[in-house]
């Protein structure tokens, strides 16, 4: 959790091969899962937000995955201490997201 702006941008671009300026939020956790950093672009600059738990851990949705996509609601649950493994999504209509243009 020592990385700041440039280090986190490097992870997003070089390791995940994603565009940090896409408007997505990129959430990073330490191994103990008691600290999070969120990196996001707000059209004119980068933000890094951090949260440290004094007790307990964040319930990461999939501990083995290199990256996980989640909705804003799922992120809110994660930040609120809800274990996403113990919850169920009700079947609602969700339109398919538009295709992501290829990066070249």
Backbone as numpy.savetxt, mean C-alpha at the origin, in Angstrom:
# Nx Ny Nz CAx CAy CAz Cx Cy Cz
12.82 0.33 7.61 12.00 1.52 7.61 12.86 2.78 7.61
14.09 2.67 7.17 14.97 3.82 7.11 14.81 4.63 5.84
14.16 4.07 4.86 14.04 4.74 3.57 13.04 5.90 3.66
13.35 6.95 2.92 12.45 8.09 2.81 12.05 8.24 1.35
11.87 9.43 0.89 11.33 9.69 -0.45 12.07 8.91 -1.54
13.35 9.19 -1.71 14.10 8.60 -2.82 14.21 7.08 -2.72
14.41 6.57 -1.53 14.51 5.12 -1.35 13.20 4.42 -1.67
12.08 4.98 -1.21 10.78 4.39 -1.49 10.42 4.50 -2.97
10.74 5.63 -3.58 10.51 5.79 -5.03 11.31 4.74 -5.79
12.54 4.49 -5.36 13.36 3.47 -6.00 12.74 2.09 -5.92
12.17 1.74 -4.79 11.51 0.45 -4.65 10.33 0.35 -5.60
9.51 1.39 -5.65 8.32 1.38 -6.51 8.72 1.24 -7.97
9.69 2.03 -8.41 10.05 2.04 -9.83 10.92 0.85 -10.23
11.91 0.50 -9.42 12.88 -0.52 -9.81 12.47 -1.94 -9.43
11.86 -2.10 -8.27 11.49 -3.45 -7.80 10.08 -3.83 -8.23
9.13 -2.91 -8.08 7.74 -3.21 -8.43 7.41 -2.86 -9.88
8.27 -2.08 -10.53 8.08 -1.65 -11.92 6.75 -0.94 -12.11
6.46 -0.03 -11.18 5.23 0.76 -11.23 5.60 2.24 -11.28
4.65 3.06 -11.70 4.86 4.50 -11.81 4.44 5.17 -10.51
5.38 5.79 -9.84 5.09 6.43 -8.56 4.16 7.64 -8.74
4.10 8.19 -9.95 3.24 9.35 -10.23 1.84 8.94 -10.67
1.48 7.69 -10.54 0.20 7.17 -11.01 -0.98 7.61 -10.15
-0.73 8.09 -8.95 -1.82 8.44 -8.05 -2.15 7.34 -7.06
-1.52 6.18 -7.20 -1.74 5.09 -6.26 -1.01 5.36 -4.95
-1.47 4.75 -3.89 -0.78 4.80 -2.61 0.07 3.55 -2.50
1.30 3.71 -2.09 2.21 2.59 -1.93 2.50 2.45 -0.44
2.13 1.31 0.13 2.23 1.08 1.56 3.37 0.11 1.82
4.27 0.48 2.71 5.42 -0.34 3.06 5.35 -0.67 4.54
5.83 -1.85 4.88 5.82 -2.29 6.27 7.19 -2.83 6.65
7.52 -2.74 7.93 8.73 -3.39 8.40 8.43 -4.87 8.66
9.47 -5.63 8.96 9.29 -7.09 9.15 8.41 -7.41 10.34
8.50 -6.62 11.39 7.68 -6.87 12.58 6.22 -6.51 12.39
5.92 -5.78 11.31 4.56 -5.32 10.97 3.99 -4.37 12.02
4.86 -3.62 12.71 4.36 -2.64 13.66 4.59 -1.20 13.19
5.14 -1.06 11.96 5.34 0.27 11.37 4.95 0.23 9.90
4.33 1.32 9.46 3.96 1.47 8.06 4.43 2.82 7.54
4.74 2.85 6.25 4.96 4.11 5.55 4.11 4.07 4.29
3.50 5.20 3.99 2.69 5.34 2.79 3.30 6.43 1.93
3.56 6.09 0.67 4.11 7.03 -0.30 3.04 7.32 -1.33
2.78 8.60 -1.60 1.84 8.93 -2.67 2.14 10.28 -3.26
1.72 10.45 -4.50 1.90 11.66 -5.30 0.58 12.40 -5.32
0.60 13.70 -5.01 -0.65 14.47 -5.01 -0.67 15.53 -6.12
-0.10 15.25 -7.26 -0.06 16.08 -8.47 0.99 17.17 -8.46
1.55 17.49 -7.30 2.62 18.48 -7.31 3.76 18.14 -6.34
3.69 16.98 -5.73 4.75 16.57 -4.82 4.46 15.22 -4.20
5.49 14.64 -3.61 5.36 13.35 -2.95 5.11 13.55 -1.46
4.31 12.66 -0.91 4.05 12.61 0.53 4.59 11.28 1.05
5.15 11.31 2.23 5.47 10.09 2.97 4.80 10.23 4.33
3.92 9.31 4.64 3.24 9.29 5.94 3.69 8.03 6.67
3.85 8.12 7.97 4.31 6.97 8.75 3.39 6.75 9.95
3.26 5.49 10.33 2.50 5.15 11.53 3.26 4.06 12.28
3.43 4.27 13.58 4.10 3.28 14.43 3.11 2.86 15.51
2.93 1.55 15.64 2.06 1.04 16.69 2.86 0.89 17.98
2.29 1.30 19.07 2.96 1.15 20.37 2.80 -0.28 20.89
1.74 -0.96 20.43 1.50 -2.34 20.85 0.75 -3.04 19.73
1.08 -4.28 19.46 0.38 -5.03 18.43 1.03 -4.89 17.07
0.38 -5.48 16.07 0.91 -5.46 14.71 -0.23 -5.22 13.72
0.16 -4.80 12.52 -0.80 -4.69 11.43 -1.01 -6.08 10.84
-2.24 -6.41 10.52 -2.57 -7.71 9.92 -2.45 -7.57 8.41
-1.26 -7.85 7.88 -1.00 -7.73 6.45 -1.84 -8.75 5.71
-2.50 -8.36 4.59 -3.40 -9.28 3.89 -2.74 -10.57 3.42
-1.54 -10.49 2.86 -0.84 -11.68 2.40 0.63 -11.50 2.71
1.09 -12.13 3.75 2.45 -11.93 4.21 3.53 -12.41 3.26
3.19 -13.29 2.31 4.19 -13.85 1.40 4.31 -13.09 0.09
3.36 -12.25 -0.23 3.35 -11.57 -1.53 4.30 -10.39 -1.53
4.91 -10.12 -2.69 5.78 -8.95 -2.81 4.97 -7.67 -2.85
3.77 -7.73 -3.41 2.87 -6.58 -3.35 1.43 -7.07 -3.41
0.56 -6.28 -2.81 -0.86 -6.61 -2.71 -1.65 -5.41 -3.14
-2.66 -5.60 -3.99 -3.55 -4.50 -4.35 -4.75 -4.53 -3.43
-5.14 -3.35 -2.93 -6.31 -3.29 -2.06 -7.08 -2.02 -2.33
-8.32 -2.04 -1.95 -9.19 -0.88 -2.12 -8.94 0.11 -0.99
-9.50 1.30 -1.13 -9.39 2.30 -0.08 -10.05 1.79 1.22
-11.15 1.07 1.08 -11.83 0.53 2.26 -10.95 -0.50 2.96
-10.28 -1.35 2.18 -9.39 -2.35 2.77 -8.21 -1.69 3.48
-7.67 -0.63 2.88 -6.58 0.10 3.53 -7.06 0.72 4.84
-8.25 1.28 4.84 -8.80 1.87 6.07 -8.95 0.80 7.16
-9.39 -0.39 6.77 -9.50 -1.48 7.75 -8.13 -1.88 8.28
-7.15 -1.99 7.38 -5.79 -2.34 7.80 -5.26 -1.32 8.79
-5.41 -0.03 8.48 -4.93 1.02 9.37 -5.72 1.07 10.68
-6.96 0.60 10.66 -7.79 0.57 11.85 -7.63 -0.66 12.71
-6.75 -1.58 12.29 -6.48 -2.76 13.10 -7.36 -3.96 12.81
-8.08 -3.94 11.71 -8.96 -5.05 11.35 -8.17 -6.06 10.51
-8.27 -7.34 10.85 -7.60 -8.40 10.10 -8.46 -8.73 8.88
-7.94 -8.46 7.69 -8.70 -8.67 6.46 -8.94 -10.16 6.17
-8.14 -11.03 6.75 -8.33 -12.48 6.54 -9.63 -12.97 7.19
-10.07 -12.28 8.24 -11.27 -12.70 8.96 -12.53 -12.01 8.47
-12.42 -11.23 7.41 -13.58 -10.52 6.88 -13.95 -11.07 5.52
-15.18 -10.83 5.12 -15.66 -11.26 3.81 -16.22 -10.06 3.07
-15.98 -10.04 1.78 -16.58 -9.01 0.94 -17.91 -9.56 0.43
-18.94 -8.78 0.55 -20.23 -9.17 0.00 -20.20 -9.01 -1.50
-20.95 -9.78 -2.20 -20.98 -9.72 -3.65 -21.77 -8.51 -4.10
-21.05 -7.54 -4.62 -21.62 -6.34 -5.19 -21.11 -6.22 -6.60
-21.81 -5.41 -7.37 -21.33 -5.12 -8.72 -20.13 -4.18 -8.62
-19.07 -4.52 -9.30 -17.92 -3.65 -9.40 -17.48 -3.62 -10.85
-17.48 -2.45 -11.47 -17.05 -2.38 -12.87 -15.56 -2.74 -12.97
-15.21 -3.28 -14.12 -13.80 -3.61 -14.33 -13.00 -2.32 -14.46
-11.80 -2.29 -13.86 -10.98 -1.08 -13.99 -10.49 -0.92 -15.42
-10.25 0.33 -15.84 -9.75 0.52 -17.20 -8.36 -0.10 -17.34
-8.00 -0.53 -18.55 -6.69 -1.13 -18.73 -5.57 -0.13 -18.46
-4.50 -0.62 -17.89 -3.34 0.22 -17.58 -2.47 0.27 -18.83
-2.11 1.48 -19.28 -1.26 1.57 -20.48 0.11 0.97 -20.22
0.67 0.33 -21.23 1.98 -0.29 -21.10 3.05 0.77 -20.92
3.99 0.47 -20.04 5.11 1.39 -19.82 6.24 1.01 -20.75
6.83 1.99 -21.38 7.87 1.66 -22.34 9.12 2.36 -22.16
